Amino acid sequence: MLLSKRYDIETLLKQLQHLPVPKRILFWKLDKKLVNMTLKQRFELIDRYKDGDYFMSTFGILTKIPKPILYLTPVKYLFPYVNAVIKDLENRAERDKQLEIPLTPEEKKAGIDKINHGIFGMINNIVQVTNGVYKHEDVENLSDNMVYAILKIEVDRNRIQRKLTEIYANKK
C-alpha cells in the first residue's frame, strides 16, 4: 500500500514490459522459451494467476530460485520473465483453440456440448490414446507441448473420421 501511494505502479509496469528477459538471475538460468513447461506447471500457474499471485508463483513453479533471492532482486529483473511467462500462457491458450472440433447440430441436440470432464478427462484421454504407455500421474509431468501434440493428432484423426463418415453417407 505504501508503495502504491508513492509510485504509479501501472506506469512502472508499462516501462518494465519492454525490458529484455535476463538469461539468469545470479546462478539460476531462466528458460525464455519455456519448452519444458509441464502440463502440471501450466495448470498450477493458471490457478495461481487467478488468485493474483504472479511473481512468487512464476519463479516458485518454473525455477529453483530461493524466495530470499527473489525478495532481494530488483523488480526490473523479475518482471520481464513474469511478463514472458504470461504471454506464453496466452499463446498456448490461443494454440489450444485448434483442438476444438465444431459440433454438428445432432451432437448439440444430444447434449455433447454440455459434457466437460475437465483436466482429468484430458489426462484420461491421453492415457487411452497412448494405450497405457503413460499412467495418469505421468501425463501431468509430460511437456505441455507434447500433450498438445498428442491431442492434436487425436483431433485430426477425429476430423478425418467424421469427414470420411460423411463421404460414405453421401455416397449411398
C-alpha positions in Angstrom: 0.0 0.0 0.0 2.8 2.4 0.8 4.5 1.7 -2.5 1.3 2.4 -4.4 1.0 5.8 -2.7 4.5 6.9 -3.7 4.7 5.4 -7.2 2.3 5.0 -10.2 2.6 1.2 -10.4 0.9 1.0 -13.9 3.4 3.4 -15.4 6.3 1.5 -13.9 5.0 -1.9 -15.2 4.5 -0.4 -18.7 8.1 0.7 -18.7 9.3 -2.7 -17.5 7.3 -4.6 -20.2 9.9 -3.5 -22.8 12.9 -4.8 -20.9 14.5 -8.0 -22.3 14.3 -11.2 -20.2 17.5 -11.7 -18.4 19.4 -15.0 -19.2 19.9 -15.7 -15.5 19.3 -14.4 -12.0 22.5 -14.8 -10.1 23.3 -18.5 -10.5 19.9 -19.6 -11.9 19.3 -19.8 -15.6 15.9 -18.6 -16.9 14.3 -20.6 -19.7 13.0 -18.0 -22.1 11.2 -20.3 -24.5 9.5 -22.4 -21.8 9.6 -25.5 -24.0 10.0 -27.7 -20.9 6.9 -26.4 -19.1 5.0 -29.5 -17.9 1.2 -29.8 -18.0 1.1 -29.7 -14.2 3.2 -26.5 -14.1 0.9 -24.8 -16.7 -2.2 -25.5 -14.7 -0.6 -24.6 -11.4 0.4 -21.2 -12.9 -3.1 -20.6 -14.3 -4.6 -21.4 -10.8 -2.1 -19.1 -9.0 -2.6 -16.3 -11.6 -6.3 -16.4 -11.0 -5.6 -15.6 -7.3 -3.3 -12.7 -8.4 -0.1 -14.4 -7.4 2.2 -13.6 -10.3 5.8 -13.1 -9.1 6.4 -15.7 -6.5 4.3 -18.4 -8.2 6.1 -17.9 -11.5 9.5 -18.3 -10.0 8.4 -20.9 -7.5 6.8 -23.2 -10.1 9.2 -22.7 -13.0 12.6 -22.2 -11.3 14.5 -23.2 -8.3 15.4 -19.7 -7.2 15.0 -19.4 -3.4 12.5 -16.8 -2.2 15.0 -14.7 -0.3 17.0 -14.2 -3.5 13.8 -13.1 -5.3 13.0 -10.6 -2.5 16.4 -9.0 -2.9 16.3 -8.9 -6.7 15.1 -5.7 -8.3 11.7 -5.9 -10.0 13.2 -4.7 -13.3 15.0 -8.1 -13.5 12.0 -10.2 -12.4 9.1 -8.6 -14.2 10.3 -9.3 -17.8 10.4 -13.0 -17.1 6.9 -13.0 -15.5 5.6 -11.0 -18.4 7.2 -13.5 -20.9 5.5 -16.4 -19.0 2.1 -14.7 -19.1 2.5 -14.0 -22.8 3.5 -17.7 -23.3 0.4 -18.9 -21.4 -1.8 -16.6 -23.6 -0.2 -18.0 -26.7 -0.7 -21.6 -25.5 -4.4 -20.8 -24.8 -4.7 -19.4 -28.3 -3.0 -22.5 -29.7 -5.3 -24.8 -27.8 -8.3 -23.4 -29.7 -7.1 -25.5 -32.7 -8.1 -28.6 -30.6 -11.8 -27.6 -30.7 -14.0 -29.6 -33.1 -17.2 -27.8 -34.1 -20.2 -29.9 -33.1 -22.9 -30.9 -35.5 -26.5 -30.0 -34.8 -27.2 -33.6 -33.9 -24.3 -33.7 -31.4 -25.6 -30.4 -29.8 -29.1 -31.9 -29.6 -27.7 -35.0 -27.9 -26.1 -32.7 -25.3 -22.4 -33.4 -26.1 -21.6 -29.7 -25.7 -22.7 -29.9 -22.0 -20.2 -32.6 -21.2 -16.9 -31.4 -19.7 -14.6 -33.7 -17.8 -12.0 -31.0 -17.2 -8.3 -31.7 -16.8 -8.9 -35.3 -15.7 -10.8 -36.0 -18.9 -7.9 -34.7 -20.9 -5.4 -36.7 -19.0 -7.5 -39.8 -19.2 -7.9 -39.3 -23.0 -4.1 -39.2 -23.3 -3.7 -42.4 -21.3 -6.2 -44.1 -23.6 -4.7 -42.7 -26.8 -1.2 -43.9 -25.8 -2.5 -47.3 -24.9 -1.4 -47.1 -21.3 2.2 -46.1 -22.1 1.7 -43.3 -19.6 -0.1 -43.5 -16.3 -2.4 -40.7 -15.2 0.3 -39.4 -12.8 2.9 -39.5 -15.7 0.8 -37.3 -18.0 1.0 -34.3 -15.6 4.8 -34.4 -15.9 4.8 -34.5 -19.7 5.8 -31.4 -21.6 2.8 -29.3 -22.3 3.9 -29.1 -25.9 4.0 -32.9 -26.1 0.5 -33.1 -24.6 -0.7 -30.6 -27.2 0.9 -32.7 -30.0 -0.8 -35.9 -28.7 -4.2 -34.2 -28.5 -3.7 -32.5 -31.9 -3.1 -35.9 -33.5 -6.3 -37.3 -31.9 -8.3 -34.2 -33.0 -7.0 -34.6 -36.6 -7.9 -38.3 -36.5 -11.5 -37.4 -35.3 -11.9 -34.8 -38.0 -10.8 -37.2 -40.7 -13.1 -39.9 -39.4 -16.0 -37.5 -39.3 -15.3 -36.4 -42.9 -14.9 -40.0 -44.1 -18.2 -41.0 -42.5 -19.9 -38.0 -44.2 -18.4 -39.0 -47.6 -19.7 -42.6 -47.2 -23.1 -41.4 -46.1 -23.4 -39.1 -49.2 -22.2 -41.9 -51.5 -25.2 -44.2 -50.7 
